[in-house]
Amino acid sequence: MARVVRPAERGFTLLEMLVALAVFSLAALALVRLQGVTLHTAADLDSKALRQIVARNLMVEVQTDPVPPAIGEEEGDVDNGGRRWHWRRLVKAMDDKRLLQVDLTVDGQPGASPAVLSFVRVVE
């Protein structure tokens, strides 16, 4: 005599368990990869924000210095935020001789895009 199995007593087969485990593993791997990308993006944004802060600090120094910067290109290093930043400054005369155009570029880590800031300085 055959035993009647009710749907409530039926369990998963081994094949169904393996498929479910494979789907869960793929979802878990996707989440781990997403976390890595998120951490990398957050670190890049932090570095980008610091580069922009350094560029603005250098701009304030140029704007508040009583002596205008010399026309031409200059570069140097500055420590800020616990890091060393390399900057380049290009100063050009404008059509109005009372104004100078200053282009600042701040580089941080290799491979990261530099922060670029352009502004106008009054010649006194």
N, C-alpha and C positions, 0 to 999 in steps of 0.2 A: 504494500500500500504506500503510495507516494504522499509525502508530507507537503502540505500547502504552505507556502511561505508568503506571509503578508508583507505588503510594502514597507511597513514600519520596522520589520525585522531585517530587511535587506541592507547590507553594508556596502562600502566602496570596494571595488575590485582593485587589484594591484596596479593594473594599467591606469585606472582613473586616478589613483593616488600619485603615480609617477607624472601624469600630465599636470595635475594640480600643483605638484611640487615644482615642476619645470616653469609653469606660469608664474608662480610666486617668486622663484629665483630670478627670472627676468625682470620682474617688477622691482625687486630688491636691488639688483645691480643698477637699474636705471636711477633709482633714488640715490645710491652711493655716488654714481657719476655726477648727478645733478648737484649734490653737496660739494663735490670737488670743484666744479665750475663756479658755484656760488662763492666759495672761499677765494678762488683766484680773482674773481670779479671784484669782490669786496677789497682785497689787498690792492688791486690796481686802482680802484677809486680813491683809496686812502692815499696812495702815492701821488695820484693826479692832483688831489686837493692840496697836498703839501707843496707840490711844484708850483701851483698857482699862488699859494700864500707866499712862497719865497720870491716869486716874480713881483708880486705886489709890494712886498717889503723893499725890494731893490728899487722899485718905481718911486716909493715914498722917499727913499734916500736921495734919489736923483732930483726929485721935485723940491725937496726942502733944503738941498745944498745951496748956499748962496752963490757959489761959483758954478756956472753951467758946465756940463761935460764937454770934453774936446770932441770935435768932429772926427769921425773915424770909427774903427772897431777896437773893442777892448774885451777881454775875458778874464775870468777868475773863478775862484771857489769860495763858497760860503758854507758855514755850518749852521743848520737850522733844523729843529725838530729831531735832534739826535742823529742826523744824517749829514753827509757832505754832498753839496749840490754844485754843479758846474754851470756857470752862466756866461753868456755872450751878449754884448751890448753894441749895437750899431747906431751911431748918431749921424744924422744927415741934416743939412741945411734945407729949409723950405723956401718957397718963393718969397714969402714974407720973411725978411731977414731977422725979424724979432722973434722968430719961432724956430725950434729944432724938433725934428722927428726922432724919437728914440724907440728902437725895436729891441726888446729884451727876449732872450731865449734861455730857459732853464732846463737843463738835462738832469735826470736822476739816474734811475737804473737802466742798464743796457737793454735795448729792445722796447723800451717804453717811449711813447710819443712825448716830445718836449712841450713845456708850457711856453706859449708865445704871447707877449704883451707888447702892444704898440701904443705910444702916447705922445703928446706934444708938450714940450717944455718951453717956457718963456725965457728968452735971453734978456738979462737985465742990463 
